[in-house]
Amino acid sequence: MDTSKHGRITPFAVVGGPALMALYGGIRLLEGSRDPGVGWLVGHSLMLAGLVLFVPVLVALERRPAPNRTAAGRVAARTALGVALTGLAASVVQIGIDLYVGAVAVDKADQHRLFDGIQSHPGVVPAVYSVGPLLFYVGLLALLVAGAVGRARSLCWWSPVLMLTGTVLTAVDLALIPVAAVCYLVALAPLVGVGGVGRPVAA
C-alpha cells in the first residue's frame, strides 16, 4: 500500500468509521427501523461502510512508529492485525446477511423466518454472530494496548480504555452504540498525526 495514500486515508477513516457507526446506532432507535424497509437498509448500509473504514485504521495501528519494536513485537502486532481483520470480515458477512434479509423479507415474520433459516446452518452462529465478530474487538484492543505502552508508544493510555469501554457498552445494550462510537473516535484520535499513523507520545 502506498504510504502517502495510506496517510491521507487514515484520518478520514478514523473519523468516518465511528461516525457511520453512530449514525447506524441512531437509526436503530427510530420507530420501525428494525423491521424490513428503508430504515433497516439505510442503517445497515451505513454500518457496513463504517466497518470497511476500520481496515485502514487497523493497518495504521499495526504500522505505528515503534523504532524499538523487537521481532517478537512485530510478529505479535501482525498476529493482532490478522485476528482483528478476521473478526472484521465476520462482522461484514453478518451485515451482508442483515442487508439481504432486510431487502427480501416482506414483513417481520418473514424476516424472522429468513434469519432462522440462515442461522440454522451448522457453524453460522459462532462464525458470524458470536465468536467471529468478537475477534475484531480482541485484535483491535491488542493493537491499541501495544501502541499505548513502552518507550516508543504512539497512543495514549486512555485509547485502549475507551475502546474497551465502548465495546462493553454495546454488549450491555445496542441502544448505546452512538455513545460507544464516540468512545471509539476519541480512542483512535491520536492516530491522526504525522503520516496518518500517529506521533510518538512523550514519556
N, C-alpha and C positions, 0 to 999 in steps of 0.2 A: 504494500500500500504506500502511495506517495506521501511522504512526511508532511509536506506543506499543505496538501489537500486534506490530510487527516487532521492537521492542526486547525483548519478552518471549519471542519465538520463538528469537531468535538464540542466547542462552546454552544453551537446550535443544538446538538443532541442533549447536552447537559440540561438545558432549559426546556427543550421541546419534549423530551421523554416524559419527565414528571408532569409537565403542563397538560399533555394529552391524557395522561392517566387521571389527572384531576378533573378534566372535562368529562371523561368517561364516568368517574365516580359521581359527578354532579348530575349527569343524565340519568344514572341509576336511581336517583332519588325522586325523579319525576314520575307522576302517576301514569301507568300504562307502559313505562319503558321496559318492564320485564316481560311483557307479552310480545308475541311476534308483531313486527311492524317497523315503522321508520325509526322510532326511538331506540329499539333494540339494535338495529343495523347500524345506525349512526354511532351509537355509543361504543359498540364492539369494534367498529372500524377505527375509531379514534384510539382505542386501547391497543389494537394491532399495530397501528403506526407508532404509538409510544413505545411498545416493546421493541420494534425494529430499531428505533433510535438508540436503544441501550447497547447495540452491538459496538458502535464506535466508542461508547463510554467504557465498556469492558476492555476493549483493546487499549484505550488510553491508560487505564489503570494498570494493565499488565506492562505497559511500556514506560511507566512513570520514571522520572530521573532517579537512579539509585546507583551511583558510582561504586559504592562499596558492597553491592549485592554479590553474594557468593554463587557458585554453580548450583548449589542446593537451593538457594533462594530463587534463582531463575527457573529451576525445574518446578518448584512449589508454585511460583506465580503462573507458569504456563498450565500447570495442573488445575489451579483455581479458575483460570480463564476457561479451560475446557469444560469444567464442571458447570460454570455459570452459563456458557453457551449451550450446553446440553439442556439445562433447565429452561433456558430462554426458548429453545426450539420446541420443547414440550408445551410451554405456555402459548406459543404461536399456533401450534396444532390445536390446542384447546379452543382458542379464539376462533380459529378457522371452522371448527365444528359448530361453535355457537353461531357464527355467521350463516353457515349452511342451514342449520335448523331454523334460525330466525327468518331465512329467506323462503323456505319451502313450507313451513308449518302454517296451517290455516287458522288455528286457534290455540289456546293454552293447552287444551287436552292433547291436541296433535303434537304440540311442542314437547310435552312430557313423554308421549309415546315414542317420538323420534330419539330423544335423549336416552330413554331406557333401552331402545334397540341398539344404539351405538355403544353404550356403556356396558351392555351385557356381554360383549365380546371379551374373552379372557385377556387380561393384561392391560386393557384400555384404561381402566380407572387408576391403577398405580402409575402407569407410564405418563398419562396425560392430565390426570386430575389431582393426584395426591403427591406421590414421591417425585415424579418428574419435574413439575414446576418448582418444587421446593429447592431443587439443586441450583436454580438461578440465584436465589437469595443466599444460599450457603456459599457459592462461589464468589458472589459479589461482596459479601461480608468479609470473606477471607482476603480478597484483594484490598479492601478498604483498611482492614486491620494491618496488613503488610505495609500499606502506604502511610500509616499513622504511627509506626513505631520505628525505632532505630535512629541513628545519627543523620541518615540521608532521607528522612521522612519528607514526603511531599504533600501530605494531608494533615489535617488537624485531628486531635484525639476525638473530637466530637463527631467526626464523619461516620465512623462505624457505629457509634452510639445512636445517632439519629437514624441511620439506616435500619438498625435493629428495632428501634422504637416504632418506626413506620411500618415495618413488617409485622410486628406484634399487633399493632392497631388493626391492620387489615384482617389478621387472623381472628381477632376478637369480634369485629363487626365490619362487613364490607361497606357499610354506610360511612365509615371513616376513611375511605380511600382518598378523598380530597386532602384530608389532614396528613395522611401518610405521604402523599405526593409532595407536599410542602417539605416534609422531613427529608425526602429523597433529594429534592432540589437543593436544600441548604447543605446536605451532606456531601453532595457532588460539586458544589460551587467552587471549592479550591482547585478543581481540575482546570478551570478556566484561567490559564496562566500562559507563560511563555510556551509557544508551540502547541498550545492546547492541551498540554499534559501536566500542567501544574508547576508551581515554583517550589523549590525545596523550602521547608519550614525551618526557621532558625531554632536551634536547640535552646 
